Amino acid sequence: MAKKTAKAQAAASQSAPSKLGQLVDFFNESKVEIKKVTWPTRKETITTCIAVVVLVIVVSLYLRVIDFGLEELVKWMLY
């Protein structure tokens, strides 16, 4: 019984990769996955950037109008 346990532990320790081996495997697998990525073109990136800037401006103006309206409502209620 003890011999089987010792043999099983020895086999497990030999098959278990070291921390360095795991790290190397991780980076190799990451490299493979990065090659699978479809990167956006320059035109797509610029278009998306412009859309984000416009959306930020529109939302900030909307929030400013709401803030101004609530500010006036509070002033009217307090005075």
C-alpha positions as CSV (number, residue, x, y, z in Angstrom):
1,M,0.0,0.0,0.0
2,A,2.8,2.4,0.9
3,K,4.7,1.5,-2.2
4,K,1.7,2.5,-4.4
5,T,1.3,5.8,-2.6
6,A,5.0,6.6,-2.9
7,K,5.0,5.7,-6.6
8,A,1.9,7.8,-7.2
9,Q,3.5,10.8,-5.4
10,A,6.7,10.4,-7.4
11,A,4.7,10.2,-10.7
12,A,2.7,13.3,-9.7
13,S,5.7,15.3,-8.8
14,Q,7.4,14.5,-12.1
15,S,4.4,15.3,-14.2
16,A,3.6,18.6,-12.4
17,P,5.2,21.5,-14.3
18,S,7.3,23.9,-12.3
19,K,6.2,27.5,-11.8
20,L,8.7,28.7,-14.4
21,G,7.4,26.1,-16.8
22,Q,3.8,27.3,-16.2
23,L,4.9,30.9,-16.8
24,V,6.6,30.1,-20.0
25,D,3.5,28.1,-21.2
26,F,1.3,31.1,-20.3
27,F,3.3,33.5,-22.4
28,N,3.5,31.1,-25.3
29,E,-0.3,30.6,-25.2
30,S,-0.8,34.3,-24.9
31,K,1.3,34.9,-28.0
32,V,-0.8,32.4,-30.0
33,E,-4.0,34.1,-28.9
34,I,-2.7,37.6,-29.8
35,K,-2.0,36.4,-33.3
36,K,-5.7,35.4,-33.6
37,V,-6.9,38.9,-32.8
38,T,-8.4,41.0,-35.7
39,W,-7.1,44.5,-35.1
40,P,-9.1,47.5,-36.3
41,T,-7.9,49.5,-39.3
42,R,-6.8,53.1,-38.9
43,K,-10.1,54.3,-40.4
44,E,-12.2,52.3,-38.0
45,T,-10.1,53.6,-35.0
46,I,-10.5,57.2,-36.1
47,T,-14.3,56.8,-36.7
48,T,-14.8,55.2,-33.3
49,C,-12.7,57.9,-31.6
50,I,-14.8,60.7,-33.3
51,A,-18.0,58.9,-32.3
52,V,-16.9,58.7,-28.6
53,V,-15.9,62.4,-28.5
54,V,-19.2,63.5,-30.0
55,L,-21.2,61.2,-27.6
56,V,-19.2,62.6,-24.6
57,I,-20.0,66.2,-25.7
58,V,-23.7,65.4,-26.2
59,V,-24.1,63.6,-22.9
60,S,-22.2,66.4,-21.0
61,L,-24.5,69.1,-22.6
62,Y,-27.5,67.0,-21.7
63,L,-26.4,66.7,-18.1
64,R,-25.6,70.4,-17.9
65,V,-29.1,71.3,-19.0
66,I,-30.6,68.9,-16.4
67,D,-28.3,70.3,-13.7
68,F,-29.3,73.8,-14.6
69,G,-33.0,73.0,-14.5
70,L,-32.7,71.3,-11.1
71,E,-30.7,74.2,-9.8
72,E,-33.3,76.7,-10.8
73,L,-36.1,74.4,-9.4
74,V,-34.3,74.3,-6.0
75,K,-33.7,78.1,-6.1
76,W,-37.4,78.7,-6.8
77,M,-38.5,76.3,-4.0
78,L,-36.2,77.9,-1.4
79,Y,-36.7,81.6,-2.2
